[in-house]
Amino acid sequence: IVVPNGTFATKDGLINIGCSTQQQWESLCRALEAPELIADPRYPDSRTRAVNLDALVADLEAILKRRTRAEWIQVFSAHDVPCGPIL
């Protein structure tokens, strides 16, 4: 189980994010400036994130919609978070 993995809405379009390890998940949270997500009891590991997927997507997209896809790709690349634009 790889969560989060998929397409998410940003301010101006869609981005693909794939965190296959716990380290990538934590890097994503730091890149989003949302370290509280790391300690959130709904998201301690990939399996539990999968169970709480709807809440996770809502939490991530609430943050992702603050910036453009290009801005997030730059931020995520600097934090080694696997991502790419959806064209």
MMTF fields as JSON, N, C-alpha, C and O atoms, coordinates in Angstrom:
{
  "mmtfVersion": "1.0.0",
  "mmtfProducer": "UNKNOWN",
  "numBonds": 347,
  "numAtoms": 348,
  "numGroups": 87,
  "numChains": 1,
  "numModels": 1,
  "chainsPerModel": [1],
  "groupsPerChain": [87],
  "chainIdList": ["A"],
  "bondAtomList": [4, 2, 8, 6, 12, 10, 16, 14, 20, 18, 24, 22, 28, 26, 32, 30, 36, 34, 40, 38, 44, 42, 48, 46, 52, 50, 56, 54, 60, 58, 64, 62, 68, 66, 72, 70, 76, 74, 80, 78, 84, 82, 88, 86, 92, 90, 96, 94, 100, 98, 104, 102, 108, 106, 112, 110, 116, 114, 120, 118, 124, 122, 128, 126, 132, 130, 136, 134, 140, 138, 144, 142, 148, 146, 152, 150, 156, 154, 160, 158, 164, 162, 168, 166, 172, 170, 176, 174, 180, 178, 184, 182, 188, 186, 192, 190, 196, 194, 200, 198, 204, 202, 208, 206, 212, 210, 216, 214, 220, 218, 224, 222, 228, 226, 232, 230, 236, 234, 240, 238, 244, 242, 248, 246, 252, 250, 256, 254, 260, 258, 264, 262, 268, 266, 272, 270, 276, 274, 280, 278, 284, 282, 288, 286, 292, 290, 296, 294, 300, 298, 304, 302, 308, 306, 312, 310, 316, 314, 320, 318, 324, 322, 328, 326, 332, 330, 336, 334, 340, 338, 344, 342],
  "bondOrderList": [1, 1, 1, 1, 1, 1, 1, 1, 1, 1, 1, 1, 1, 1, 1, 1, 1, 1, 1, 1, 1, 1, 1, 1, 1, 1, 1, 1, 1, 1, 1, 1, 1, 1, 1, 1, 1, 1, 1, 1, 1, 1, 1, 1, 1, 1, 1, 1, 1, 1, 1, 1, 1, 1, 1, 1, 1, 1, 1, 1, 1, 1, 1, 1, 1, 1, 1, 1, 1, 1, 1, 1, 1, 1, 1, 1, 1, 1, 1, 1, 1, 1, 1, 1, 1, 1],
  "groupList": [{"groupName": "ILE", "atomNameList": ["N", "CA", "C", "O"], "elementList": ["N", "C", "C", "O"], "formalChargeList": [0, 0, 0, 0], "bondAtomList": [1, 0, 2, 1, 3, 2], "bondOrderList": [1, 1, 2], "singleLetterCode": "I", "chemCompType": "L-PEPTIDE LINKING"}, {"groupName": "VAL", "atomNameList": ["N", "CA", "C", "O"], "elementList": ["N", "C", "C", "O"], "formalChargeList": [0, 0, 0, 0], "bondAtomList": [1, 0, 2, 1, 3, 2], "bondOrderList": [1, 1, 2], "singleLetterCode": "V", "chemCompType": "L-PEPTIDE LINKING"}, {"groupName": "PRO", "atomNameList": ["N", "CA", "C", "O"], "elementList": ["N", "C", "C", "O"], "formalChargeList": [0, 0, 0, 0], "bondAtomList": [1, 0, 2, 1, 3, 2], "bondOrderList": [1, 1, 2], "singleLetterCode": "P", "chemCompType": "L-PEPTIDE LINKING"}, {"groupName": "ASN", "atomNameList": ["N", "CA", "C", "O"], "elementList": ["N", "C", "C", "O"], "formalChargeList": [0, 0, 0, 0], "bondAtomList": [1, 0, 2, 1, 3, 2], "bondOrderList": [1, 1, 2], "singleLetterCode": "N", "chemCompType": "L-PEPTIDE LINKING"}, {"groupName": "GLY", "atomNameList": ["N", "CA", "C", "O"], "elementList": ["N", "C", "C", "O"], "formalChargeList": [0, 0, 0, 0], "bondAtomList": [1, 0, 2, 1, 3, 2], "bondOrderList": [1, 1, 2], "singleLetterCode": "G", "chemCompType": "PEPTIDE LINKING"}, {"groupName": "THR", "atomNameList": ["N", "CA", "C", "O"], "elementList": ["N", "C", "C", "O"], "formalChargeList": [0, 0, 0, 0], "bondAtomList": [1, 0, 2, 1, 3, 2], "bondOrderList": [1, 1, 2], "singleLetterCode": "T", "chemCompType": "L-PEPTIDE LINKING"}, {"groupName": "PHE", "atomNameList": ["N", "CA", "C", "O"], "elementList": ["N", "C", "C", "O"], "formalChargeList": [0, 0, 0, 0], "bondAtomList": [1, 0, 2, 1, 3, 2], "bondOrderList": [1, 1, 2], "singleLetterCode": "F", "chemCompType": "L-PEPTIDE LINKING"}, {"groupName": "ALA", "atomNameList": ["N", "CA", "C", "O"], "elementList": ["N", "C", "C", "O"], "formalChargeList": [0, 0, 0, 0], "bondAtomList": [1, 0, 2, 1, 3, 2], "bondOrderList": [1, 1, 2], "singleLetterCode": "A", "chemCompType": "L-PEPTIDE LINKING"}, {"groupName": "LYS", "atomNameList": ["N", "CA", "C", "O"], "elementList": ["N", "C", "C", "O"], "formalChargeList": [0, 0, 0, 0], "bondAtomList": [1, 0, 2, 1, 3, 2], "bondOrderList": [1, 1, 2], "singleLetterCode": "K", "chemCompType": "L-PEPTIDE LINKING"}, {"groupName": "ASP", "atomNameList": ["N", "CA", "C", "O"], "elementList": ["N", "C", "C", "O"], "formalChargeList": [0, 0, 0, 0], "bondAtomList": [1, 0, 2, 1, 3, 2], "bondOrderList": [1, 1, 2], "singleLetterCode": "D", "chemCompType": "L-PEPTIDE LINKING"}, {"groupName": "LEU", "atomNameList": ["N", "CA", "C", "O"], "elementList": ["N", "C", "C", "O"], "formalChargeList": [0, 0, 0, 0], "bondAtomList": [1, 0, 2, 1, 3, 2], "bondOrderList": [1, 1, 2], "singleLetterCode": "L", "chemCompType": "L-PEPTIDE LINKING"}, {"groupName": "CYS", "atomNameList": ["N", "CA", "C", "O"], "elementList": ["N", "C", "C", "O"], "formalChargeList": [0, 0, 0, 0], "bondAtomList": [1, 0, 2, 1, 3, 2], "bondOrderList": [1, 1, 2], "singleLetterCode": "C", "chemCompType": "L-PEPTIDE LINKING"}, {"groupName": "SER", "atomNameList": ["N", "CA", "C", "O"], "elementList": ["N", "C", "C", "O"], "formalChargeList": [0, 0, 0, 0], "bondAtomList": [1, 0, 2, 1, 3, 2], "bondOrderList": [1, 1, 2], "singleLetterCode": "S", "chemCompType": "L-PEPTIDE LINKING"}, {"groupName": "GLN", "atomNameList": ["N", "CA", "C", "O"], "elementList": ["N", "C", "C", "O"], "formalChargeList": [0, 0, 0, 0], "bondAtomList": [1, 0, 2, 1, 3, 2], "bondOrderList": [1, 1, 2], "singleLetterCode": "Q", "chemCompType": "L-PEPTIDE LINKING"}, {"groupName": "TRP", "atomNameList": ["N", "CA", "C", "O"], "elementList": ["N", "C", "C", "O"], "formalChargeList": [0, 0, 0, 0], "bondAtomList": [1, 0, 2, 1, 3, 2], "bondOrderList": [1, 1, 2], "singleLetterCode": "W", "chemCompType": "L-PEPTIDE LINKING"}, {"groupName": "GLU", "atomNameList": ["N", "CA", "C", "O"], "elementList": ["N", "C", "C", "O"], "formalChargeList": [0, 0, 0, 0], "bondAtomList": [1, 0, 2, 1, 3, 2], "bondOrderList": [1, 1, 2], "singleLetterCode": "E", "chemCompType": "L-PEPTIDE LINKING"}, {"groupName": "ARG", "atomNameList": ["N", "CA", "C", "O"], "elementList": ["N", "C", "C", "O"], "formalChargeList": [0, 0, 0, 0], "bondAtomList": [1, 0, 2, 1, 3, 2], "bondOrderList": [1, 1, 2], "singleLetterCode": "R", "chemCompType": "L-PEPTIDE LINKING"}, {"groupName": "TYR", "atomNameList": ["N", "CA", "C", "O"], "elementList": ["N", "C", "C", "O"], "formalChargeList": [0, 0, 0, 0], "bondAtomList": [1, 0, 2, 1, 3, 2], "bondOrderList": [1, 1, 2], "singleLetterCode": "Y", "chemCompType": "L-PEPTIDE LINKING"}, {"groupName": "HIS", "atomNameList": ["N", "CA", "C", "O"], "elementList": ["N", "C", "C", "O"], "formalChargeList": [0, 0, 0, 0], "bondAtomList": [1, 0, 2, 1, 3, 2], "bondOrderList": [1, 1, 2], "singleLetterCode": "H", "chemCompType": "L-PEPTIDE LINKING"}],
  "groupTypeList": [0, 1, 1, 2, 3, 4, 5, 6, 7, 5, 8, 9, 4, 10, 0, 3, 0, 4, 11, 12, 5, 13, 13, 13, 14, 15, 12, 10, 11, 16, 7, 10, 15, 7, 2, 15, 10, 0, 7, 9, 2, 16, 17, 2, 9, 12, 16, 5, 16, 7, 1, 3, 10, 9, 7, 10, 1, 7, 9, 10, 15, 7, 0, 10, 8, 16, 16, 5, 16, 7, 15, 14, 0, 13, 1, 6, 12, 7, 18, 9, 1, 2, 11, 4, 2, 0, 10],
  "groupIdList": [1, 2, 3, 4, 5, 6, 7, 8, 9, 10, 11, 12, 13, 14, 15, 16, 17, 18, 19, 20, 21, 22, 23, 24, 25, 26, 27, 28, 29, 30, 31, 32, 33, 34, 35, 36, 37, 38, 39, 40, 41, 42, 43, 44, 45, 46, 47, 48, 49, 50, 51, 52, 53, 54, 55, 56, 57, 58, 59, 60, 61, 62, 63, 64, 65, 66, 67, 68, 69, 70, 71, 72, 73, 74, 75, 76, 77, 78, 79, 80, 81, 82, 83, 84, 85, 86, 87],
  "secStructList": [7, 7, 1, 1, 3, 3, 3, 3, 3, 7, 1, 1, 1, 3, 3, 3, 3, 3, 7, 7, 1, 2, 2, 2, 2, 2, 2, 2, 2, 2, 2, 6, 6, 7, 6, 2, 2, 2, 2, 7, 6, 6, 7, 1, 1, 2, 2, 2, 2, 2, 2, 6, 2, 2, 2, 2, 2, 2, 2, 2, 2, 2, 2, 2, 6, 6, 1, 7, 2, 2, 2, 2, 2, 2, 2, 2, 2, 2, 6, 6, 7, 7, 3, 3, 3, 7, 7],
  "xCoordList": [0.852, 0.0, 0.894, 1.792, 0.633, 1.395, 0.421, -0.364, 0.475, -0.437, 0.338, 0.964, 0.3, -0.472, 0.217, 1.442, -0.59, -0.138, -1.269, -2.295, -1.094, -2.148, -2.147, -1.152, -3.29, -3.47, -4.185, -5.179, -3.658, -4.207, -4.355, -3.568, -5.367, -5.624, -4.72, -4.506, -4.19, -3.431, -4.22, -5.356, -3.615, -4.276, -4.651, -5.673, -3.822, -4.062, -4.071, -4.017, -4.136, -4.146, -3.832, -3.807, -3.597, -3.379, -1.897, -1.113, -1.539, -0.176, -0.251, -1.178, 0.728, 0.822, 1.866, 2.975, 1.504, 2.411, 2.424, 1.376, 3.618, 3.729, 4.752, 5.955, 4.287, 5.184, 5.195, 4.281, 6.218, 6.265, 6.957, 6.953, 7.549, 8.206, 7.727, 7.179, 7.935, 7.59, 8.418, 7.922, 9.673, 10.544, 9.997, 10.038, 9.487, 8.903, 7.637, 7.399, 6.824, 5.629, 6.016, 5.419, 7.002, 7.424, 8.037, 7.855, 8.758, 9.301, 8.172, 8.246, 7.133, 5.97, 5.354, 5.059, 5.161, 4.56, 5.402, 4.872, 6.708, 7.593, 7.549, 7.543, 7.517, 7.442, 6.143, 6.119, 5.085, 3.789, 3.717, 2.73, 4.776, 4.8, 3.645, 2.977, 3.435, 2.378, 2.931, 2.444, 3.946, 4.536, 3.55, 3.776, 2.469, 1.457, 0.815, 0.287, 0.856, 0.295, 1.102, 0.556, 2.387, 3.232, 2.74, 2.711, 2.359, 1.917, 0.417, -0.079, -0.3, -1.757, -2.067, -1.544, -2.9, -3.187, -3.905, -3.99, -4.414, -5.048, -4.023, -4.354, -2.769, -1.784, -0.43, 0.582, -0.344, 0.97, 1.74, 2.97, 1.021, 1.669, 0.782, -0.365, 1.339, 0.645, -0.695, -1.678, -0.743, -1.985, -3.089, -4.237, -2.723, -3.702, -4.092, -5.245, -3.137, -3.482, -4.478, -5.369, -4.337, -5.275, -6.687, -7.663, -6.8, -8.098, -8.751, -9.973, -7.93, -8.413, -8.17, -7.92, -8.245, -7.876, -8.689, -8.116, -9.982, -10.794, -10.348, -10.224, -10.109, -9.64, -8.25, -7.961, -7.397, -6.041, -6.071, -5.4, -6.84, -6.93, -7.453, -6.932, -8.468, -9.01, -7.953, -7.817, -7.208, -6.167, -5.065, -4.621, -4.627, -3.562, -4.013, -3.292, -5.201, -5.661, -5.954, -5.817, -6.35, -6.558, -5.258, -5.275, -4.149, -2.843, -2.374, -1.901, -2.503, -2.012, -2.684, -2.068, -3.911, -4.642, -4.16, -4.646, -3.217, -2.665, -1.601, -1.291, -1.036, 0.032, -0.24, -1.089, 0.507, 0.366, 1.112, 1.955, 0.776, 1.437, 2.947, 3.728, 3.358, 4.79, 5.5, 6.625, 4.848, 5.444, 5.636, 6.688, 4.618, 4.728, 5.794, 6.528, 5.884, 6.909, 8.294, 9.16, 8.505, 9.792, 10.037, 11.13, 9.044, 9.168, 9.415, 10.315, 8.614, 8.738, 10.073, 10.668, 10.54, 11.84, 12.95, 13.874, 12.862, 13.865, 13.81, 14.791, 12.66, 12.487, 12.503, 12.175, 12.885, 12.949, 11.608, 11.552, 10.54, 9.2, 8.869, 8.841, 8.618, 8.284, 6.984, 5.939, 7.072, 5.901, 6.06, 7.14, 4.981, 5.015, 3.702, 2.669, 3.731, 2.511, 1.616, 2.097, 0.337, -0.612, -0.932, -1.5, -0.567, -0.746, -2.037, -2.337],
  "yCoordList": [-1.174, 0.0, 1.232, 1.368, 2.125, 3.361, 4.522, 4.772, 5.23, 6.349, 7.463, 7.233, 8.678, 9.107, 8.752, 8.777, 8.434, 8.118, 8.418, 7.737, 9.434, 9.75, 11.203, 11.914, 11.624, 12.955, 13.844, 13.448, 15.05, 15.996, 17.366, 17.735, 18.116, 19.45, 20.483, 20.467, 21.387, 22.541, 23.792, 23.7, 24.936, 26.2, 26.295, 26.888, 25.708, 25.89, 24.6, 24.656, 23.469, 22.227, 21.041, 21.145, 19.926, 18.678, 18.34, 18.662, 17.679, 17.209, 15.758, 15.361, 14.989, 13.606, 13.537, 14.049, 12.902, 12.726, 11.245, 10.602, 10.711, 9.31, 9.129, 9.229, 8.864, 8.652, 7.167, 6.666, 6.473, 5.029, 4.633, 3.459, 5.598, 5.289, 6.261, 7.32, 5.894, 6.778, 8.055, 9.139, 7.923, 9.092, 10.068, 11.278, 9.568, 10.45, 11.123, 12.299, 10.381, 10.962, 12.123, 13.199, 11.894, 12.937, 14.122, 15.267, 13.861, 14.945, 15.752, 16.978, 15.053, 15.74, 16.675, 17.831, 16.188, 17.003, 18.236, 19.333, 18.05, 19.195, 20.173, 21.387, 19.645, 20.507, 21.313, 22.458, 20.716, 21.389, 22.367, 23.085, 22.387, 23.179, 22.763, 23.594, 21.448, 20.856, 19.673, 18.551, 19.912, 18.802, 18.135, 17.006, 18.819, 18.224, 16.985, 16.132, 16.884, 15.701, 14.445, 13.342, 14.608, 13.457, 12.812, 11.588, 13.642, 13.139, 12.873, 12.379, 13.19, 12.996, 11.506, 10.696, 11.126, 9.698, 9.015, 7.788, 9.788, 9.186, 8.781, 8.046, 9.252, 9.069, 8.518, 8.927, 7.627, 7.192, 6.31, 6.274, 5.61, 4.732, 4.627, 5.074, 4.032, 3.974, 3.245, 3.68, 2.163, 1.396, 2.23, 2.222, 2.943, 3.772, 4.975, 5.405, 5.518, 6.611, 6.125, 6.874, 4.882, 4.32, 4.219, 4.501, 3.82, 3.721, 5.101, 5.227, 6.122, 7.495, 8.335, 9.537, 7.701, 8.346, 9.604, 10.607, 9.585, 10.764, 11.967, 13.071, 11.758, 12.846, 13.315, 14.511, 12.363, 12.704, 13.565, 14.595, 13.155, 13.927, 15.331, 16.312, 15.432, 16.747, 17.605, 18.788, 17.018, 17.772, 18.214, 19.361, 17.323, 17.666, 18.72, 19.685, 18.542, 19.496, 20.875, 21.88, 20.937, 22.239, 23.045, 24.267, 22.357, 23.017, 23.215, 24.293, 22.18, 22.238, 23.338, 23.888, 23.657, 24.676, 26.101, 27.058, 26.234, 27.555, 28.01, 29.198, 27.052, 27.371, 26.698, 25.814, 27.145, 26.559, 25.23, 24.905, 24.492, 23.211, 23.402, 22.647, 24.408, 24.649, 24.997, 24.555, 25.784, 26.121, 24.875, 24.694, 24.008, 22.781, 21.843, 21.223, 21.734, 20.853, 21.321, 20.503, 22.618, 23.157, 22.845, 22.412, 23.059, 22.789, 21.297, 20.922, 20.455, 19.014, 18.489, 17.609, 19.007, 18.569, 18.877, 18.081, 20.021, 20.397, 19.504, 19.39, 18.874, 17.99, 16.499, 15.65, 16.183, 14.792, 14.069, 12.893, 14.783, 14.179, 13.853, 14.758, 12.583, 12.216, 12.895, 12.761, 13.617, 14.332, 14.626, 14.46, 15.061, 15.465, 16.099, 15.834, 16.938, 17.586, 16.61, 15.661, 16.853, 16.151, 17.117, 18.185, 16.737, 17.625, 17.344, 18.004],
  "zCoordList": [0.0, 0.0, 0.0, 0.831, -0.946, -1.065, -0.96, -1.875, 0.162, 0.391, 1.084, 2.119, 0.516, -0.636, -1.953, -2.071, -2.902, -4.249, -5.201, -5.186, -6.031, -6.978, -7.373, -7.23, -7.873, -8.42, -7.407, -6.799, -7.242, -6.278, -6.93, -7.802, -6.504, -7.042, -6.389, -5.177, -7.219, -6.745, -7.144, -7.608, -6.96, -7.286, -8.759, -9.105, -9.633, -11.069, -11.884, -13.112, -11.247, -12.01, -11.118, -9.892, -11.758, -11.031, -10.952, -11.844, -9.853, -9.643, -9.179, -8.473, -9.582, -9.135, -8.028, -8.175, -6.924, -5.788, -5.433, -5.371, -5.2, -4.813, -3.713, -3.956, -2.51, -1.368, -1.029, -0.373, -1.474, -1.268, 0.033, 0.403, 0.726, 1.995, 3.076, 2.773, 4.31, 5.422, 5.364, 5.671, 4.973, 4.849, 3.816, 4.036, 2.695, 1.683, 2.208, 1.932, 2.965, 3.568, 4.493, 4.438, 5.325, 6.26, 5.522, 5.934, 4.441, 3.62, 2.975, 2.885, 2.53, 1.955, 2.994, 2.691, 4.195, 5.257, 5.553, 5.734, 5.599, 5.847, 4.674, 4.874, 3.454, 2.267, 2.251, 1.8, 2.737, 2.807, 3.98, 4.142, 4.798, 6.031, 6.941, 7.556, 7.003, 7.825, 8.616, 8.471, 9.45, 10.199, 11.152, 11.587, 11.476, 12.352, 11.725, 12.439, 10.409, 9.748, 10.074, 10.085, 10.335, 10.674, 11.972, 12.094, 12.929, 14.236, 14.303, 15.316, 13.248, 13.241, 13.396, 12.631, 14.361, 14.592, 13.425, 13.388, 12.488, 11.299, 10.251, 9.321, 10.386, 9.322, 9.772, 9.203, 10.745, 11.222, 10.237, 10.26, 9.384, 8.412, 7.174, 7.166, 6.143, 4.856, 4.953, 4.353, 5.688, 5.841, 6.499, 6.055, 7.558, 8.259, 7.405, 7.425, 6.659, 5.739, 4.693, 4.293, 4.249, 3.265, 3.848, 3.153, 5.109, 5.775, 5.873, 5.789, 6.05, 6.214, 4.96, 5.048, 3.807, 2.55, 2.254, 1.827, 2.463, 2.16, 2.98, 2.449, 4.264, 5.13, 4.703, 4.706, 4.339, 3.911, 2.656, 2.593, 1.666, 0.421, 0.721, 0.192, 1.557, 1.913, 2.601, 2.29, 3.529, 4.23, 3.269, 3.323, 2.4, 1.458, 0.46, 0.205, -0.104, -1.113, -0.526, -1.224, 0.726, 1.366, 1.355, 1.202, 1.516, 1.483, 0.045, -0.315, -0.771, -2.153, -2.974, -3.888, -2.666, -3.434, -3.143, -3.745, -2.233, -1.907, -2.896, -2.981, -3.65, -4.598, -5.941, -6.062, -6.936, -8.266, -8.351, -7.515, -9.373, -9.621, -9.769, -9.19, -10.542, -10.76, -9.455, -9.22, -8.61, -7.319, -6.473, -5.86, -6.435, -5.63, -6.181, -5.413, -7.481, -8.061, -7.644, -7.334, -7.635, -7.202, -5.723, -5.357, -4.884, -3.45, -3.212, -2.46, -3.854, -3.641, -4.149, -3.527, -5.252, -5.776, -4.784, -4.614, -4.131, -3.134, -1.893, -1.159, -1.666, -0.502, -0.877, -0.049, -2.12, -2.598, -2.483, -2.125, -2.789, -2.809, -4.259, -5.093, -4.587, -5.952, -6.41, -5.772, -7.517, -8.003, -9.489, -10.054, -10.107, -11.494, -11.892, -11.276, -12.918, -13.367, -14.127, -14.747, -14.071, -14.916, -16.052, -15.828, -17.254, -18.41, -19.146, -20.142]
}
